[in-house]
Amino acid sequence: MRAIGKIILSTGNCDAAILIDGVAMPVRVRRSARARAYRLTIDSVRGELRLSLPMRANLKKALGWAQDHEGWVRAQMAKQPAVTRLEHRALFPLEGREVRICWVEGATRTIRLEGDRLMLGGAAESVGARVQRWLISRARAVLETESHELAREHGLIVASVGVGDTRSRWGSCASSGAIRYSWRLILAPPEVRRATVAHELAHLLHMDHSPAFHAAHRRIHGADPRPAREWLRVHGAGLHRYRG
């Protein structure tokens, strides 16, 4: 690790860091042939900055430019939703309804959903990780079932369904028929999740966002998908606050 003024080059798993109120904040550097200027964004999920710059740009100058935007970074971080750890007594949304995590000493490790409570025992220190794994597993099962069922109804074929934790998109569909979703859709209301499934299935017919695609999306969803899209626009970022 090397420090140059307020700039730190190489910070373990990240490329560099700048100081925000005296605390090193990781910076992930991305060079792009299409970039014509510096661009700074915040990845609140990973707690790092992302700095895009042209292929031949000087890294130290780019990091200096980022450091000069300390005030902007501070203001943007203040807007980020507070992190909610998936631990004992924490509240989180599950398919649009509020659920409380209840850890019971001496109880089985098996996670059980009982009404508005998520019950589990086992080691207290592993509650967050286990709850998140449970949510990911539930999301995979629900999204796989809904994708295949809705596809059959409309004569479509889905090659595979997987889940991940991307922030830039809620789903993606490859020309091969492989679909991936953000597991965090399991936190959203069912109608929002199903509209997203319909969106990806429509891409099996049109790999674009043309009028024909939007017509297919509405037909497969069986309703106007715009309210679901608006819900994600307003509330989607908040789904990333929940972490194990």
BELKA-V106142 format. One record per run of one state. SS is the DSSP state (A for helix, B for strand, O for the rest). FROM is the first residue (numbers start at 0). LEN is the number of residues. If there is no record, write none. Layout:
SS	FROM	LEN
SS	FROM	LEN
This chain:
O	0	1
B	1	3
O	4	2
B	6	5
O	11	2
B	13	7
O	20	2
B	22	10
O	32	6
B	38	5
O	43	4
B	47	7
O	54	4
A	58	9
O	67	2
A	69	10
O	79	4
B	83	2
O	85	5
B	90	4
O	94	2
B	96	7
O	103	8
B	111	3
O	114	2
B	116	4
O	120	3
A	123	30
O	153	6
B	159	5
O	164	6
B	170	3
O	173	4
B	177	5
A	182	5
O	187	2
A	189	13
O	202	8
A	210	11
O	221	4
A	225	16
B	241	2
O	243	1
